[in-house]
Amino acid sequence: MANYLVLRFSDVPTEPVEWVVVDQFGAQQGQIEHGDLQAAADASGDKQVIALVPGTNVLRAVIDIPIRNQAKLLQAIPFAMEDQLAGDIEELHFAAGKRDENNQVPVAVVERLKMEAWLEQISAVGLNLIGVYSDGDALGEMPNTTILLVEAQRVTLRDATGHVAATDINSIDALINVWVNQHQLTESDALPPPINLFIYVTPDCESTIQPVIDRLRPKVETLETLVLPDGGLPRLAAQSIVAPGINLLHGAYARRSTYGAYWPVWRASAALLAGLCIILLGFKIFEISSLDKQVAQLDKTIDQAIHYLFPEVREIRDARALFDSKIRGLGAINPGAASGGFLDTLDQIATAIGPKNAATATIESINYRSGIMELRIVAPNVETLDKIRETIAESAGLQAEIQSANPDGDKVRGRMQIKRAGA
């Protein structure tokens, strides 16, 4: 389960910060601590850190602007709010939240100098910062309800529109009076608008706030109080986890990627992986080169074989197609003869001579042209030669004729012509 360290800055820069650890649901883990930022960094370990800055330093507003692109929206917001701000917009930092149900954009505005001062302090101690929020946003939201947080050093008020005001505990009456006057009946109202107030108070301020509560009850529609025994920070921390407001880490202060911090750890592994990739790539290149050489050698051998068999051929573009064409041409005296051809005839001659006369007769040469095959056969006698002719003639579709038979010692050299029937 992931834990977070929620850090809260004081209104007074010289005062110590306070922090608490919460889980992913905002539940408090351990005690509230106080000290300087270095002590907070030591306590954080590897936890992600959320910083809460004083709401009095952050102006909250809502604007109606049609731009949807986030980058362009941030560029346009300063100019859209320029008339509402007293300072120079170049000296202010703007952050935008999600559009509400009325299609309006909530905006947070803070002085750049204050923002940079907070970030410099956090960066100096190496905290893993993931968000900076106004502690006024961390009070949360209740429909049509103003929330008041009363602490020993400060009173913070967040109205139903999200505006935040704060003062010291001694000036609480003035703050309350201004707030009540803003909710008085206007000329356009048929009835006074309802005033709902929810007060969070720390135990040390109960006696101080009680007279104020008594004076307020007749003026408001509803008024509820809740005592925070551990102070305001646990409440603010929980809200900043489960329903954070506007993260001020936008634009120039947007959180940068932390991948670079892990590079030294993975550098050796990355180098080994890169080396392995180079080796595999080199092996593949060598393999492809070797195969290309083998293909080239085979092409050369095929070209030589075709030129040897068919000397009349000068250019070879498709060796396989050329060879098939030449073979078909050898047996094609008519369209029907192409289906038999040289190989079929040779197969039947081998059948005739091989099984019956292989021990006594041999073929000296074969000549095949225009569907006619001529054989020169050495046989022991004329009877064997004639027997071979009869065997071939028995094959379907072949005719065999002895052209000559000449004695040669104790053997006979014969010439036999074979062709297909009807050729």
Buried (B, 14 or more C-beta within 10 A) or exposed (E): EEBBBBBBBBBEEEEBBBBBBBBEEBBBEEEBBBEEBEBBBEBBEEBBBBBBBBBBBBBBBBBEBEBEEEEEBBEBBBEBBEEEBEEEBEEBBBBBBEBEEEEEBBBBBBBEEBBEBBBEBBEEBEBBBBBBBBBBBBBBEBEEBBBBBBBBEBBBBBBBEBBBBBBEBEEBEEBBEEBBEEBEEEEEEEEEEEBBBBBBBBEEBEEBBEEBBEEBEEBBEEBEBEEBEEBBBBBBBBBBBEEBBBBBBBBEBEEEEEEEEEEEEEEEEEEEEEEEEEEEEEEEEEEEEEEEEEEEEEEEEBEEEBEEEBEEBEEBEEBEEBBEEBBBEBBBBEEEBBEBBBEBBBEBBEEBBEEBBEEBBEBEEBEBEEBBBBBBBBBBBEEBBBBBBEBBBEBEEBBBEBEEBEEEEEBBBBBBBBBBEEB
